[in-house]
Amino acid sequence: MTDPQPQLTEKKRPVRDIQVIRKRPDFLAANRGKRFVTPSFVLLAYKRPEDHPAVSETIRYGTTVTKKIGNAVARNRMKRRFRALLSETLPQYGIIGADHIMIGRKENEERDFIVMKADLEKALKHLAKKL
């Protein structure tokens, strides 16, 4: 017999459905939301309207890195790091019913993963208060 309650993470927060944003209009809509800037990325958060087709309990995210960053290898590496950051951080700190977009920024040196994770947690906490 299975337990009907949802799984709990370390901080006793239920795990929510997390989806990837793939459509350009969703990225453009998120641009109207709030933003938080760090040295390695910009995080956009946009509270979806009630009539949006996505389920209101869903956390959605997308990543984008422009050609200004570097060649395809550098861009793909940055996107992989962003996906890893989001998969670790969104279940605990993600804003339910919001779209999260990470935009890569050009930097001289590649930042440490732990520093980027701390920046992302700080950004999500800040944006949760603003939405």
N, CA, C and O atoms as a GROMACS GRO file, in nm:
protein
  524
    1MET      N    1   0.084  -0.118   0.000
    1MET     CA    2   0.000   0.000   0.000
    1MET      C    3   0.088   0.124   0.000
    1MET      O    4   0.182   0.133   0.079
    2THR      N    5   0.059   0.218  -0.088
    2THR     CA    6   0.142   0.338  -0.099
    2THR      C    7   0.083   0.450  -0.015
    2THR      O    8  -0.037   0.454   0.012
    3ASP      N    9   0.169   0.540   0.024
    3ASP     CA   10   0.128   0.656   0.103
    3ASP      C   11   0.068   0.760   0.010
    3ASP      O   12   0.133   0.796  -0.088
    4PRO      N   13  -0.053   0.811   0.035
    4PRO     CA   14  -0.116   0.905  -0.057
    4PRO      C   15  -0.054   1.045  -0.052
    4PRO      O   16  -0.085   1.127  -0.139
    5GLN      N   17   0.031   1.075   0.046
    5GLN     CA   18   0.088   1.208   0.055
    5GLN      C   19   0.204   1.222  -0.044
    5GLN      O   20   0.272   1.124  -0.074
    6PRO      N   21   0.227   1.347  -0.096
    6PRO     CA   22   0.338   1.366  -0.190
    6PRO      C   23   0.472   1.350  -0.121
    6PRO      O   24   0.483   1.361   0.001
    7GLN      N   25   0.574   1.324  -0.203
    7GLN     CA   26   0.708   1.311  -0.149
    7GLN      C   27   0.752   1.444  -0.088
    7GLN      O   28   0.712   1.550  -0.135
    8LEU      N   29   0.833   1.437   0.016
    8LEU     CA   30   0.882   1.557   0.080
    8LEU      C   31   1.032   1.569   0.058
    8LEU      O   32   1.105   1.470   0.062
    9THR      N   33   1.078   1.692   0.036
    9THR     CA   34   1.220   1.717   0.022
    9THR      C   35   1.280   1.741   0.159
    9THR      O   36   1.212   1.727   0.260
   10GLU      N   37   1.408   1.778   0.162
   10GLU     CA   38   1.477   1.800   0.289
   10GLU      C   39   1.406   1.902   0.377
   10GLU      O   40   1.399   1.886   0.499
   11LYS      N   41   1.354   2.007   0.315
   11LYS     CA   42   1.292   2.114   0.392
   11LYS      C   43   1.141   2.096   0.407
   11LYS      O   44   1.069   2.192   0.433
   12LYS      N   45   1.094   1.975   0.391
   12LYS     CA   46   0.953   1.940   0.411
   12LYS      C   47   0.860   2.015   0.315
   12LYS      O   48   0.747   2.049   0.352
   13ARG      N   49   0.906   2.039   0.194
   13ARG     CA   50   0.823   2.102   0.094
   13ARG      C   51   0.783   1.996  -0.009
   13ARG      O   52   0.870   1.924  -0.058
   14PRO      N   53   0.657   1.985  -0.044
   14PRO     CA   54   0.615   1.884  -0.141
   14PRO      C   55   0.681   1.906  -0.277
   14PRO      O   56   0.699   2.020  -0.320
   15VAL      N   57   0.717   1.797  -0.343
   15VAL     CA   58   0.776   1.806  -0.476
   15VAL      C   59   0.665   1.838  -0.575
   15VAL      O   60   0.562   1.771  -0.578
   16ARG      N   61   0.686   1.940  -0.654
   16ARG     CA   62   0.587   1.983  -0.753
   16ARG      C   63   0.629   1.938  -0.892
   16ARG      O   64   0.742   1.894  -0.914
   17ASP      N   65   0.537   1.949  -0.984
   17ASP     CA   66   0.564   1.918  -1.123
   17ASP      C   67   0.649   2.030  -1.182
   17ASP      O   68   0.613   2.148  -1.173
   18ILE      N   69   0.761   1.994  -1.243
   18ILE     CA   70   0.851   2.092  -1.303
   18ILE      C   71   0.859   2.061  -1.452
   18ILE      O   72   0.886   1.948  -1.491
   19GLN      N   73   0.834   2.164  -1.535
   19GLN     CA   74   0.833   2.146  -1.680
   19GLN      C   75   0.930   2.243  -1.745
   19GLN      O   76   0.969   2.343  -1.685
   20VAL      N   77   0.970   2.212  -1.868
   20VAL     CA   78   1.061   2.295  -1.945
   20VAL      C   79   0.980   2.382  -2.040
   20VAL      O   80   0.886   2.335  -2.103
   21ILE      N   81   1.017   2.509  -2.049
   21ILE     CA   82   0.954   2.601  -2.144
   21ILE      C   83   1.027   2.588  -2.277
   21ILE      O   84   1.150   2.596  -2.282
   22ARG      N   85   0.952   2.568  -2.384
   22ARG     CA   86   1.013   2.552  -2.515
   22ARG      C   87   0.959   2.650  -2.620
   22ARG      O   88   1.020   2.665  -2.726
   23LYS      N   89   0.849   2.716  -2.593
   23LYS     CA   90   0.784   2.803  -2.691
   23LYS      C   91   0.831   2.948  -2.675
   23LYS      O   92   0.840   2.999  -2.563
   24ARG      N   93   0.861   3.013  -2.786
   24ARG     CA   94   0.910   3.150  -2.784
   24ARG      C   95   0.813   3.247  -2.717
   24ARG      O   96   0.859   3.334  -2.642
   25PRO      N   97   0.682   3.238  -2.739
   25PRO     CA   98   0.591   3.332  -2.670
   25PRO      C   99   0.600   3.325  -2.518
   25PRO      O  100   0.580   3.426  -2.450
   26ASP      N  101   0.628   3.208  -2.464
   26ASP     CA  102   0.644   3.196  -2.319
   26ASP      C  103   0.770   3.267  -2.271
   26ASP      O  104   0.769   3.328  -2.164
   27PHE      N  105   0.878   3.261  -2.351
   27PHE     CA  106   1.000   3.333  -2.316
   27PHE      C  107   0.975   3.484  -2.322
   27PHE      O  108   1.022   3.559  -2.236
   28LEU      N  109   0.902   3.528  -2.424
   28LEU     CA  110   0.874   3.671  -2.437
   28LEU      C  111   0.782   3.720  -2.325
   28LEU      O  112   0.799   3.832  -2.277
   29ALA      N  113   0.687   3.638  -2.284
   29ALA     CA  114   0.599   3.677  -2.174
   29ALA      C  115   0.677   3.690  -2.044
   29ALA      O  116   0.650   3.780  -1.964
   30ALA      N  117   0.773   3.602  -2.023
   30ALA     CA  118   0.853   3.608  -1.900
   30ALA      C  119   0.937   3.735  -1.894
   30ALA      O  120   0.975   3.778  -1.786
   31ASN      N  121   0.965   3.794  -2.009
   31ASN     CA  122   1.041   3.918  -2.011
   31ASN      C  123   0.965   4.033  -1.946
   31ASN      O  124   1.026   4.133  -1.907
   32ARG      N  125   0.834   4.020  -1.932
   32ARG     CA  126   0.753   4.123  -1.865
   32ARG      C  127   0.754   4.107  -1.714
   32ARG      O  128   0.699   4.191  -1.642
   33GLY      N  129   0.815   4.000  -1.664
   33GLY     CA  130   0.817   3.973  -1.521
   33GLY      C  131   0.930   4.044  -1.450
   33GLY      O  132   0.990   4.138  -1.503
   34LYS      N  133   0.958   3.999  -1.330
   34LYS     CA  134   1.065   4.056  -1.247
   34LYS      C  135   1.198   3.991  -1.283
   34LYS      O  136   1.201   3.878  -1.333
   35ARG      N  137   1.307   4.062  -1.257
   35ARG     CA  138   1.440   4.009  -1.290
   35ARG      C  139   1.537   4.030  -1.176
   35ARG      O  140   1.524   4.121  -1.094
   36PHE      N  141   1.636   3.940  -1.172
   36PHE     CA  142   1.743   3.946  -1.072
   36PHE      C  143   1.873   3.921  -1.147
   36PHE      O  144   1.887   3.820  -1.216
   37VAL      N  145   1.968   4.013  -1.134
   37VAL     CA  146   2.093   4.006  -1.210
   37VAL      C  147   2.207   3.962  -1.119
   37VAL      O  148   2.225   4.015  -1.010
   38THR      N  149   2.284   3.865  -1.166
   38THR     CA  150   2.406   3.820  -1.099
   38THR      C  151   2.520   3.829  -1.201
   38THR      O  152   2.494   3.852  -1.319
   39PRO      N  153   2.644   3.812  -1.159
   39PRO     CA  154   2.756   3.818  -1.255
   39PRO      C  155   2.750   3.712  -1.365
   39PRO      O  156   2.801   3.734  -1.474
   40SER      N  157   2.689   3.597  -1.339
   40SER     CA  158   2.692   3.490  -1.439
   40SER      C  159   2.558   3.466  -1.509
   40SER      O  160   2.556   3.398  -1.612
   41PHE      N  161   2.449   3.519  -1.457
   41PHE     CA  162   2.320   3.499  -1.523
   41PHE      C  163   2.220   3.606  -1.480
   41PHE      O  164   2.239   3.676  -1.381
   42VAL      N  165   2.113   3.616  -1.558
   42VAL     CA  166   1.996   3.698  -1.524
   42VAL      C  167   1.881   3.600  -1.506
   42VAL      O  168   1.858   3.514  -1.591
   43LEU      N  169   1.810   3.612  -1.395
   43LEU     CA  170   1.695   3.526  -1.370
   43LEU      C  171   1.568   3.608  -1.385
   43LEU      O  172   1.551   3.709  -1.318
   44LEU      N  173   1.479   3.564  -1.472
   44LEU     CA  174   1.348   3.626  -1.490
   44LEU      C  175   1.244   3.538  -1.425
   44LEU      O  176   1.250   3.415  -1.436
   45ALA      N  177   1.149   3.599  -1.358
   45ALA     CA  178   1.037   3.524  -1.300
   45ALA      C  179   0.909   3.596  -1.339
   45ALA      O  180   0.896   3.717  -1.325
   46TYR      N  181   0.814   3.518  -1.389
   46TYR     CA  182   0.688   3.573  -1.438
   46TYR      C  183   0.573   3.488  -1.386
   46TYR      O  184   0.566   3.368  -1.415
   47LYS      N  185   0.484   3.548  -1.309
   47LYS     CA  186   0.366   3.478  -1.258
   47LYS      C  187   0.268   3.462  -1.373
   47LYS      O  188   0.222   3.561  -1.431
   48ARG      N  189   0.234   3.338  -1.405
   48ARG     CA  190   0.143   3.313  -1.517
   48ARG      C  191   0.002   3.358  -1.483
   48ARG      O  192  -0.041   3.347  -1.368
   49PRO      N  193  -0.072   3.411  -1.583
   49PRO     CA  194  -0.212   3.449  -1.558
   49PRO      C  195  -0.299   3.326  -1.533
   49PRO      O  196  -0.262   3.214  -1.569
   50GLU      N  197  -0.413   3.348  -1.474
   50GLU     CA  198  -0.504   3.238  -1.440
   50GLU      C  199  -0.552   3.161  -1.563
   50GLU      O  200  -0.577   3.041  -1.555
   51ASP      N  201  -0.566   3.230  -1.677
   51ASP     CA  202  -0.618   3.163  -1.798
   51ASP      C  203  -0.510   3.094  -1.880
   51ASP      O  204  -0.537   3.051  -1.992
   52HIS      N  205  -0.390   3.084  -1.828
   52HIS     CA  206  -0.280   3.018  -1.901
   52HIS      C  207  -0.307   2.867  -1.908
   52HIS      O  208  -0.356   2.809  -1.811
   53PRO      N  209  -0.275   2.804  -2.021
   53PRO     CA  210  -0.304   2.660  -2.035
   53PRO      C  211  -0.223   2.569  -1.942
   53PRO      O  212  -0.263   2.456  -1.917
   54ALA      N  213  -0.109   2.616  -1.892
   54ALA     CA  214  -0.029   2.533  -1.801
   54ALA      C  215  -0.098   2.523  -1.665
   54ALA      O  216  -0.165   2.617  -1.622
   55VAL      N  217  -0.082   2.411  -1.600
   55VAL     CA  218  -0.142   2.389  -1.468
   55VAL      C  219  -0.085   2.490  -1.370
   55VAL      O  220   0.035   2.517  -1.371
   56SER      N  221  -0.170   2.547  -1.285
   56SER     CA  222  -0.127   2.655  -1.196
   56SER      C  223  -0.028   2.608  -1.090
   56SER      O  224   0.046   2.689  -1.035
   57GLU      N  225  -0.025   2.479  -1.058
   57GLU     CA  226   0.067   2.425  -0.957
   57GLU      C  227   0.203   2.388  -1.015
   57GLU      O  228   0.290   2.339  -0.943
   58THR      N  229   0.222   2.412  -1.144
   58THR     CA  230   0.345   2.372  -1.212
   58THR      C  231   0.451   2.481  -1.202
   58THR      O  232   0.420   2.600  -1.212
   59ILE      N  233   0.575   2.439  -1.182
   59ILE     CA  234   0.690   2.528  -1.191
   59ILE      C  235   0.753   2.503  -1.327
   59ILE      O  236   0.785   2.390  -1.361
   60ARG      N  237   0.769   2.609  -1.406
   60ARG     CA  238   0.829   2.594  -1.538
   60ARG      C  239   0.958   2.674  -1.546
   60ARG      O  240   0.973   2.778  -1.482
   61TYR      N  241   1.053   2.623  -1.627
   61TYR     CA  242   1.179   2.694  -1.643
   61TYR      C  243   1.228   2.684  -1.786
   61TYR      O  244   1.191   2.593  -1.861
   62GLY      N  245   1.313   2.779  -1.822
   62GLY     CA  246   1.377   2.778  -1.953
   62GLY      C  247   1.515   2.841  -1.940
   62GLY      O  248   1.541   2.919  -1.848
   63THR      N  249   1.603   2.806  -2.032
   63THR     CA  250   1.737   2.863  -2.034
   63THR      C  251   1.764   2.919  -2.172
   63THR      O  252   1.716   2.866  -2.272
   64THR      N  253   1.843   3.024  -2.176
   64THR     CA  254   1.883   3.081  -2.304
   64THR      C  255   2.024   3.139  -2.290
   64THR      O  256   2.057   3.202  -2.190
   65VAL      N  257   2.104   3.115  -2.392
   65VAL     CA  258   2.241   3.165  -2.397
   65VAL      C  259   2.265   3.215  -2.539
   65VAL      O  260   2.246   3.141  -2.635
   66THR      N  261   2.306   3.341  -2.553
   66THR     CA  262   2.324   3.400  -2.685
   66THR      C  263   2.460   3.365  -2.743
   66THR      O  264   2.547   3.312  -2.673
   67LYS      N  265   2.478   3.396  -2.870
   67LYS     CA  266   2.604   3.368  -2.938
   67LYS      C  267   2.717   3.460  -2.891
   67LYS      O  268   2.833   3.435  -2.922
   68LYS      N  269   2.683   3.564  -2.817
   68LYS     CA  270   2.786   3.653  -2.763
   68LYS      C  271   2.872   3.581  -2.659
   68LYS      O  272   2.984   3.624  -2.631
   69ILE      N  273   2.820   3.474  -2.602
   69ILE     CA  274   2.890   3.402  -2.496
   69ILE      C  275   3.014   3.330  -2.551
   69ILE      O  276   3.119   3.331  -2.488
   70GLY      N  277   3.001   3.270  -2.666
   70GLY     CA  278   3.114   3.196  -2.722
   70GLY      C  279   3.067   3.098  -2.827
   70GLY      O  280   2.959   3.114  -2.884
   71ASN      N  281   3.148   2.998  -2.851
   71ASN     CA  282   3.112   2.900  -2.953
   71ASN      C  283   3.008   2.802  -2.897
   71ASN      O  284   2.966   2.813  -2.782
   72ALA      N  285   2.967   2.709  -2.979
   72ALA     CA  286   2.860   2.616  -2.942
   72ALA      C  287   2.898   2.532  -2.820
   72ALA      O  288   2.813   2.502  -2.737
   73VAL      N  289   3.024   2.496  -2.809
   73VAL     CA  290   3.069   2.415  -2.696
   73VAL      C  291   3.050   2.493  -2.565
   73VAL      O  292   3.002   2.438  -2.466
   74ALA      N  293   3.089   2.619  -2.564
   74ALA     CA  294   3.077   2.703  -2.444
   74ALA      C  295   2.930   2.727  -2.409
   74ALA      O  296   2.892   2.723  -2.292
   75ARG      N  297   2.848   2.751  -2.510
   75ARG     CA  298   2.704   2.775  -2.484
   75ARG      C  299   2.637   2.651  -2.431
   75ARG      O  300   2.558   2.659  -2.336
   76ASN      N  301   2.667   2.535  -2.490
   76ASN     CA  302   2.605   2.411  -2.443
   76ASN      C  303   2.649   2.377  -2.302
   76ASN      O  304   2.570   2.327  -2.222
   77ARG      N  305   2.776   2.403  -2.270
   77ARG     CA  306   2.824   2.378  -2.134
   77ARG      C  307   2.751   2.466  -2.035
   77ARG      O  308   2.713   2.421  -1.927
   78MET      N  309   2.731   2.593  -2.071
   78MET     CA  310   2.660   2.684  -1.982
   78MET      C  311   2.515   2.638  -1.963
   78MET      O  312   2.463   2.643  -1.851
   79LYS      N  313   2.450   2.595  -2.069
   79LYS     CA  314   2.312   2.548  -2.057
   79LYS      C  315   2.302   2.422  -1.972
   79LYS      O  316   2.207   2.407  -1.895
   80ARG      N  317   2.400   2.332  -1.984
   80ARG     CA  318   2.402   2.212  -1.899
   80ARG      C  319   2.416   2.250  -1.753
   80ARG      O  320   2.349   2.193  -1.667
   81ARG      N  321   2.503   2.345  -1.724
   81ARG     CA  322   2.521   2.391  -1.585
   81ARG      C  323   2.392   2.454  -1.533
   81ARG      O  324   2.354   2.432  -1.418
   82PHE      N  325   2.326   2.534  -1.617
   82PHE     CA  326   2.200   2.596  -1.576
   82PHE      C  327   2.094   2.490  -1.545
   82PHE      O  328   2.023   2.501  -1.445
   83ARG      N  329   2.084   2.389  -1.631
   83ARG     CA  330   1.985   2.283  -1.606
   83ARG      C  331   2.015   2.210  -1.477
   83ARG      O  332   1.923   2.177  -1.402
   84ALA      N  333   2.143   2.184  -1.449
   84ALA     CA  334   2.180   2.118  -1.324
   84ALA      C  335   2.145   2.206  -1.204
   84ALA      O  336   2.094   2.157  -1.104
   85LEU      N  337   2.174   2.335  -1.214
   85LEU     CA  338   2.139   2.428  -1.106
   85LEU      C  339   1.990   2.430  -1.080
   85LEU      O  340   1.945   2.421  -0.966
   86LEU      N  341   1.913   2.441  -1.187
   86LEU     CA  342   1.768   2.449  -1.173
   86LEU      C  343   1.709   2.319  -1.119
   86LEU      O  344   1.616   2.323  -1.039
   87SER      N  345   1.762   2.205  -1.161
   87SER     CA  346   1.707   2.079  -1.113
   87SER      C  347   1.734   2.060  -0.963
   87SER      O  348   1.655   1.996  -0.894
   88GLU      N  349   1.845   2.116  -0.913
   88GLU     CA  350   1.874   2.106  -0.770
   88GLU      C  351   1.799   2.209  -0.687
   88GLU      O  352   1.766   2.182  -0.572
   89THR      N  353   1.771   2.325  -0.744
   89THR     CA  354   1.721   2.437  -0.666
   89THR      C  355   1.570   2.457  -0.677
   89THR      O  356   1.506   2.491  -0.578
   90LEU      N  357   1.512   2.437  -0.794
   90LEU     CA  358   1.369   2.466  -0.811
   90LEU      C  359   1.275   2.386  -0.722
   90LEU      O  360   1.176   2.443  -0.675
   91PRO      N  361   1.300   2.258  -0.695
   91PRO     CA  362   1.206   2.188  -0.607
   91PRO      C  363   1.192   2.251  -0.468
   91PRO      O  364   1.086   2.243  -0.407
   92GLN      N  365   1.298   2.314  -0.419
   92GLN     CA  366   1.293   2.374  -0.285
   92GLN      C  367   1.254   2.521  -0.289
   92GLN      O  368   1.175   2.566  -0.206
   93TYR      N  369   1.310   2.596  -0.383
   93TYR     CA  370   1.294   2.741  -0.382
   93TYR      C  371   1.213   2.796  -0.498
   93TYR      O  372   1.189   2.917  -0.503
   94GLY      N  373   1.169   2.712  -0.590
   94GLY     CA  374   1.095   2.759  -0.706
   94GLY      C  375   0.961   2.821  -0.669
   94GLY      O  376   0.900   2.784  -0.569
   95ILE      N  377   0.918   2.916  -0.750
   95ILE     CA  378   0.793   2.987  -0.727
   95ILE      C  379   0.682   2.909  -0.799
   95ILE      O  380   0.685   2.895  -0.921
   96ILE      N  381   0.586   2.861  -0.723
   96ILE     CA  382   0.479   2.780  -0.780
   96ILE      C  383   0.388   2.871  -0.863
   96ILE      O  384   0.349   2.979  -0.819
   97GLY      N  385   0.356   2.825  -0.984
   97GLY     CA  386   0.270   2.902  -1.073
   97GLY      C  387   0.345   3.009  -1.150
   97GLY      O  388   0.284   3.101  -1.205
   98ALA      N  389   0.478   3.000  -1.154
   98ALA     CA  390   0.559   3.100  -1.222
   98ALA      C  391   0.650   3.035  -1.325
   98ALA      O  392   0.682   2.916  -1.316
   99ASP      N  393   0.692   3.115  -1.422
   99ASP     CA  394   0.791   3.074  -1.520
   99ASP      C  395   0.925   3.134  -1.480
   99ASP      O  396   0.933   3.251  -1.443
  100HIS      N  397   1.031   3.053  -1.485
  100HIS     CA  398   1.166   3.096  -1.450
  100HIS      C  399   1.253   3.085  -1.576
  100HIS      O  400   1.258   2.980  -1.638
  101ILE      N  401   1.320   3.194  -1.612
  101ILE     CA  402   1.408   3.195  -1.729
  101ILE      C  403   1.547   3.235  -1.682
  101ILE      O  404   1.564   3.339  -1.618
  102MET      N  405   1.648   3.153  -1.716
  102MET     CA  406   1.787   3.187  -1.688
  102MET      C  407   1.854   3.228  -1.818
  102MET      O  408   1.854   3.153  -1.916
  103ILE      N  409   1.911   3.348  -1.818
  103ILE     CA  410   1.980   3.402  -1.935
  103ILE      C  411   2.128   3.409  -1.900
  103ILE      O  412   2.166   3.473  -1.802
  104GLY      N  413   2.212   3.345  -1.981
  104GLY     CA  414   2.355   3.345  -1.956
  104GLY      C  415   2.418   3.479  -1.983
  104GLY      O  416   2.378   3.550  -2.075
  105ARG      N  417   2.518   3.513  -1.902
  105ARG     CA  418   2.592   3.638  -1.920
  105ARG      C  419   2.738   3.606  -1.947
  105ARG      O  420   2.793   3.507  -1.897
  106LYS      N  421   2.800   3.691  -2.028
  106LYS     CA  422   2.941   3.672  -2.059
  106LYS      C  423   3.024   3.707  -1.936
  106LYS      O  424   2.998   3.808  -1.869
  107GLU      N  425   3.120   3.625  -1.908
  107GLU     CA  426   3.207   3.648  -1.793
  107GLU      C  427   3.350   3.609  -1.831
  107GLU      O  428   3.371   3.528  -1.921
  108ASN      N  429   3.445   3.665  -1.762
  108ASN     CA  430   3.586   3.637  -1.793
  108ASN      C  431   3.623   3.496  -1.753
  108ASN      O  432   3.687   3.424  -1.830
  109GLU      N  433   3.584   3.455  -1.634
  109GLU     CA  434   3.615   3.322  -1.585
  109GLU      C  435   3.486   3.247  -1.556
  109GLU      O  436   3.383   3.307  -1.525
  110GLU      N  437   3.492   3.117  -1.566
  110GLU     CA  438   3.376   3.036  -1.533
  110GLU      C  439   3.360   3.035  -1.381
  110GLU      O  440   3.454   3.003  -1.308
  111ARG      N  441   3.241   3.070  -1.334
  111ARG     CA  442   3.217   3.078  -1.190
  111ARG      C  443   3.199   2.939  -1.130
  111ARG      O  444   3.158   2.844  -1.198
  112ASP      N  445   3.230   2.929  -1.004
  112ASP     CA  446   3.218   2.804  -0.931
  112ASP      C  447   3.071   2.764  -0.919
  112ASP      O  448   2.985   2.850  -0.900
  113PHE      N  449   3.042   2.636  -0.930
  113PHE     CA  450   2.905   2.587  -0.926
  113PHE      C  451   2.837   2.620  -0.793
  113PHE      O  452   2.719   2.657  -0.792
  114ILE      N  453   2.908   2.609  -0.683
  114ILE     CA  454   2.850   2.636  -0.552
  114ILE      C  455   2.813   2.783  -0.538
  114ILE      O  456   2.710   2.817  -0.479
  115VAL      N  457   2.896   2.872  -0.593
  115VAL     CA  458   2.867   3.015  -0.590
  115VAL      C  459   2.744   3.045  -0.675
  115VAL      O  460   2.657   3.124  -0.635
  116MET      N  461   2.736   2.982  -0.791
  116MET     CA  462   2.619   3.003  -0.878
  116MET      C  463   2.492   2.951  -0.811
  116MET      O  464   2.386   3.012  -0.824
  117LYS      N  465   2.502   2.839  -0.741
  117LYS     CA  466   2.385   2.785  -0.671
  117LYS      C  467   2.340   2.879  -0.561
  117LYS      O  468   2.220   2.900  -0.543
  118ALA      N  469   2.434   2.937  -0.487
  118ALA     CA  470   2.399   3.033  -0.383
  118ALA      C  471   2.334   3.157  -0.444
  118ALA      O  472   2.238   3.211  -0.388
  119ASP      N  473   2.386   3.203  -0.559
  119ASP     CA  474   2.326   3.316  -0.628
  119ASP      C  475   2.183   3.284  -0.672
  119ASP      O  476   2.094   3.368  -0.661
  120LEU      N  477   2.162   3.163  -0.723
  120LEU     CA  478   2.029   3.124  -0.769
  120LEU      C  479   1.930   3.116  -0.653
  120LEU      O  480   1.816   3.161  -0.665
  121GLU      N  481   1.972   3.060  -0.541
  121GLU     CA  482   1.884   3.053  -0.424
  121GLU      C  483   1.848   3.193  -0.376
  121GLU      O  484   1.733   3.220  -0.342
  122LYS      N  485   1.947   3.282  -0.373
  122LYS     CA  486   1.922   3.420  -0.332
  122LYS      C  487   1.825   3.489  -0.428
  122LYS      O  488   1.736   3.561  -0.385
  123ALA      N  489   1.844   3.465  -0.558
  123ALA     CA  490   1.758   3.525  -0.659
  123ALA      C  491   1.614   3.475  -0.646
  123ALA      O  492   1.520   3.554  -0.655
  124LEU      N  493   1.597   3.343  -0.625
  124LEU     CA  494   1.462   3.288  -0.614
  124LEU      C  495   1.391   3.340  -0.490
  124LEU      O  496   1.271   3.369  -0.494
  125LYS      N  497   1.463   3.353  -0.379
  125LYS     CA  498   1.402   3.407  -0.256
  125LYS      C  499   1.362   3.552  -0.278
  125LYS      O  500   1.255   3.594  -0.235
  126HIS      N  501   1.447   3.629  -0.344
  126HIS     CA  502   1.418   3.770  -0.369
  126HIS      C  503   1.296   3.785  -0.460
  126HIS      O  504   1.207   3.865  -0.432
  127LEU      N  505   1.293   3.708  -0.568
  127LEU     CA  506   1.183   3.719  -0.664
  127LEU      C  507   1.051   3.667  -0.606
  127LEU      O  508   0.944   3.713  -0.645
  128ALA      N  509   1.059   3.571  -0.516
  128ALA     CA  510   0.936   3.520  -0.453
  128ALA      C  511   0.868   3.631  -0.373
  128ALA      O  512   0.745   3.635  -0.365
  129LYS      N  513   0.946   3.720  -0.315
  129LYS     CA  514   0.887   3.832  -0.241
  129LYS      C  515   0.827   3.936  -0.335
  129LYS      O  516   0.730   4.002  -0.299
  130LYS      N  517   0.884   3.950  -0.455
  130LYS     CA  518   0.840   4.053  -0.549
  130LYS      C  519   0.714   4.013  -0.626
  130LYS      O  520   0.638   4.101  -0.669
  131LEU      N  521   0.691   3.883  -0.645
  131LEU     CA  522   0.574   3.840  -0.724
  131LEU      C  523   0.449   3.830  -0.640
  131LEU      O  524   0.343   3.794  -0.690
   0.00000   0.00000   0.00000
